[in-house]
Amino acid sequence: MIDLHTHSILSDGALVPAELVRRCQQRGYRALAITDHCDPSNLQFVIEAIAEFCEAVAGAYGELQVLPGCEISHVPPILINGLVVRARDLGAEVVLVHGETIVEPVARGTNRAAIESGCDVLAHPGLIDPEDVALAAERGVMLEISGRKGHSLTNGHVARLAVQHGAGLVFGSDGHAPGDYPSRQEAEAIARGAGLTDEQIAEMFRNAARFFSGQ
């Protein structure tokens, strides 16, 4: 199991990073990114804190790998590119942007701005436009199949357009609390429910594994 979208108490999660990682380890995870919510007010603090944690625990969880990241959330689209650049400069190895989910008031244009910024993953992109999916394929921006209630309602739409336009997919639990982290089998069932084949699901996890190949 590989999860590129998790949250700790450094934003709105319920767990300190150590407990988050330990619970994921118990669920059979082999890799995850801690990607707490960020905007201009907390970007530096959050990324530096997660990076410090990841450095401190490197190797302590056996084969389980943990990467520092962030999820740039609810900022005006015009700010997204600069924040993506700064996040990487601060040490984020997985940069998500909070996409236009249908269950939150995300500004229109966020999906396009995120893709144009070259972020790593556009999280729960909602009813994303076909043109934006094609651009994501061109720019190498991954689209998320979400395990989170509400955000997952448009997984089928995202999966269908991603397959049609050749955009890469990854899985993100968007976990905030102890019960939010699915097993590999549960994540595969979510993806299958979105219409993906077994081979497409395997490719989804191969896409995620590439973020950890240098670890």
C-alpha positions as CSV (number, residue, x, y, z in Angstrom):
1,M,0.0,0.0,0.0
2,I,1.3,3.5,-1.0
3,D,-0.6,6.6,0.1
4,L,0.4,10.1,-1.1
5,H,-2.2,12.1,0.9
6,T,-2.2,12.0,4.7
7,H,-2.7,14.7,7.4
8,S,-1.3,15.0,10.9
9,I,-1.9,17.5,13.8
10,L,0.3,19.9,11.9
11,S,-2.9,20.9,10.0
12,D,-6.3,19.3,10.7
13,G,-5.4,15.7,11.3
14,A,-6.0,13.9,14.6
15,L,-2.6,12.2,15.0
16,V,1.0,13.3,15.6
17,P,3.2,12.1,12.7
18,A,4.6,9.2,14.6
19,E,1.2,7.7,15.4
20,L,0.0,8.3,11.9
21,V,3.0,6.4,10.5
22,R,2.7,3.6,13.0
23,R,-1.0,3.1,12.3
24,C,-0.2,3.0,8.6
25,Q,2.5,0.5,9.2
26,Q,0.0,-1.7,11.0
27,R,-2.3,-1.5,8.0
28,G,0.4,-2.9,5.7
29,Y,1.7,0.3,4.2
30,R,5.1,0.3,2.6
31,A,5.2,4.0,1.8
32,L,3.4,7.3,2.5
33,A,3.7,11.0,2.2
34,I,2.6,13.4,5.0
35,T,1.0,16.2,3.2
36,D,-0.6,18.6,5.6
37,H,-2.7,21.6,4.5
38,C,-0.7,24.7,3.7
39,D,-1.2,28.3,2.6
40,P,1.1,31.3,2.8
41,S,0.7,31.6,6.6
42,N,2.1,28.1,7.5
43,L,3.9,26.7,4.5
44,Q,7.4,27.0,5.9
45,F,6.5,25.8,9.4
46,V,4.6,22.7,8.2
47,I,7.1,21.6,5.6
48,E,10.1,22.1,7.9
49,A,8.4,20.3,10.7
50,I,7.5,17.3,8.6
51,A,10.9,17.2,7.0
52,E,12.5,17.2,10.4
53,F,10.3,14.3,11.5
54,C,11.1,12.3,8.3
55,E,14.8,12.8,8.8
56,A,14.6,11.8,12.5
57,V,12.7,8.5,11.8
58,A,14.5,7.5,8.6
59,G,15.0,3.7,8.8
60,A,13.2,3.4,12.2
61,Y,10.1,1.8,10.6
62,G,11.9,-0.9,8.8
63,E,11.0,-1.0,5.1
64,L,8.3,1.6,5.4
65,Q,9.3,4.9,3.7
66,V,7.9,8.3,4.7
67,L,8.3,11.5,2.6
68,P,7.7,15.1,3.6
69,G,5.1,16.9,1.6
70,C,2.2,19.4,1.7
71,E,-1.2,20.1,0.3
72,I,-1.6,23.6,-0.9
73,S,-5.2,24.3,0.0
74,H,-7.9,26.9,-0.8
75,V,-5.6,29.6,-1.9
76,P,-6.4,31.9,-4.8
77,P,-5.4,30.3,-8.0
78,I,-3.0,33.1,-8.8
79,L,-0.8,32.2,-5.8
80,I,-0.5,28.5,-6.5
81,N,2.5,28.5,-8.8
82,G,4.6,30.5,-6.3
83,L,3.6,28.3,-3.4
84,V,4.5,25.1,-5.3
85,V,8.0,26.5,-6.1
86,R,8.5,27.6,-2.5
87,A,7.2,24.2,-1.1
88,R,9.9,22.4,-3.1
89,D,12.6,24.8,-2.0
90,L,11.6,24.2,1.6
91,G,12.0,20.4,1.2
92,A,8.6,19.1,0.2
93,E,9.1,15.9,-1.9
94,V,5.5,15.4,-2.7
95,V,3.5,18.6,-3.5
96,L,-0.3,18.3,-3.7
97,V,-2.8,21.0,-4.6
98,H,-6.3,20.8,-3.1
99,G,-8.5,20.4,-6.2
100,E,-12.0,21.5,-7.0
101,T,-13.9,18.8,-5.1
102,I,-17.6,19.1,-5.3
103,V,-18.0,19.1,-1.5
104,E,-15.9,22.2,-0.6
105,P,-15.9,25.8,-1.9
106,V,-12.7,25.7,-3.9
107,A,-12.1,28.6,-6.3
108,R,-12.9,27.9,-9.9
109,G,-9.6,27.8,-11.8
110,T,-7.7,26.0,-9.1
111,N,-7.4,22.8,-11.1
112,R,-5.9,24.5,-14.1
113,A,-3.5,26.7,-12.0
114,A,-2.4,23.6,-10.1
115,I,-1.6,21.7,-13.3
116,E,0.1,24.7,-14.9
117,S,2.3,24.9,-11.8
118,G,3.6,21.4,-12.3
119,C,2.6,20.2,-8.9
120,D,3.0,16.5,-8.3
121,V,-0.6,15.6,-7.6
122,L,-3.9,17.3,-8.1
123,A,-5.9,16.0,-5.2
124,H,-9.7,15.2,-5.5
125,P,-10.1,17.3,-8.7
126,G,-13.9,16.9,-8.7
127,L,-15.7,17.4,-12.1
128,I,-12.4,18.3,-13.8
129,D,-12.6,19.5,-17.3
130,P,-11.4,17.2,-20.1
131,E,-9.0,20.0,-21.3
132,D,-7.4,20.1,-17.9
133,V,-7.0,16.3,-17.8
134,A,-5.3,16.4,-21.2
135,L,-3.0,19.2,-19.8
136,A,-2.2,17.0,-16.7
137,A,-1.2,14.2,-19.0
138,E,1.1,16.5,-21.0
139,R,2.7,18.0,-17.8
140,G,3.0,14.8,-15.9
141,V,0.7,15.9,-13.1
142,M,-0.9,12.9,-11.3
143,L,-4.7,13.0,-10.6
144,E,-5.9,11.5,-7.4
145,I,-8.4,8.7,-6.8
146,S,-9.6,9.7,-3.4
147,G,-10.5,7.4,-0.5
148,R,-12.2,10.2,1.4
149,K,-16.0,10.4,1.9
150,G,-17.4,13.2,-0.3
151,H,-14.3,13.7,-2.4
152,S,-14.6,10.2,-3.7
153,L,-18.0,10.9,-5.3
154,T,-16.3,12.0,-8.5
155,N,-13.7,9.3,-8.7
156,G,-15.5,7.7,-11.6
157,H,-15.4,10.9,-13.6
158,V,-11.7,11.4,-12.8
159,A,-10.8,7.8,-13.7
160,R,-12.7,7.8,-17.0
161,L,-11.1,11.0,-18.3
162,A,-7.7,10.0,-17.1
163,V,-7.8,6.8,-19.0
164,Q,-9.2,8.6,-22.1
165,H,-6.5,11.3,-22.1
166,G,-3.6,9.2,-20.7
167,A,-3.2,11.1,-17.5
168,G,-1.5,9.3,-14.5
169,L,-3.5,8.3,-11.5
170,V,-2.4,7.8,-7.8
171,F,-4.3,6.9,-4.7
172,G,-4.7,9.2,-1.7
173,S,-6.6,8.3,1.4
174,D,-6.8,12.0,2.5
175,G,-6.7,10.5,6.0
176,H,-7.2,12.6,9.0
177,A,-8.1,10.2,11.8
178,P,-7.2,6.7,12.9
179,G,-9.9,4.9,10.8
180,D,-9.1,6.8,7.6
181,Y,-6.2,4.6,6.3
182,P,-7.4,1.8,4.0
183,S,-5.5,-1.4,3.3
184,R,-4.3,-2.1,-0.2
185,Q,-7.3,-4.4,-0.8
186,E,-9.7,-1.6,0.3
187,A,-7.9,1.0,-1.8
188,E,-8.1,-1.4,-4.8
189,A,-11.9,-1.8,-4.2
190,I,-12.3,2.0,-4.2
191,A,-10.4,2.2,-7.5
192,R,-12.4,-0.7,-9.0
193,G,-15.6,1.1,-8.0
194,A,-14.4,4.0,-10.0
195,G,-14.2,1.8,-13.1
196,L,-10.5,1.0,-13.2
197,T,-9.3,-2.4,-14.3
198,D,-6.8,-4.5,-12.3
199,E,-4.0,-3.5,-14.6
200,Q,-4.9,0.2,-14.4
201,I,-5.0,-0.1,-10.6
202,A,-1.6,-1.7,-10.6
203,E,-0.3,1.1,-12.7
204,M,-1.8,3.6,-10.3
205,F,0.3,2.2,-7.5
206,R,3.4,2.0,-9.7
207,N,2.9,5.8,-10.4
208,A,3.0,6.4,-6.6
209,A,6.0,4.1,-6.1
210,R,8.1,6.3,-8.4
211,F,8.1,9.1,-5.8
212,F,10.0,6.7,-3.4
213,S,12.4,5.1,-5.9
214,G,15.3,7.3,-4.7
215,Q,14.8,6.6,-1.0
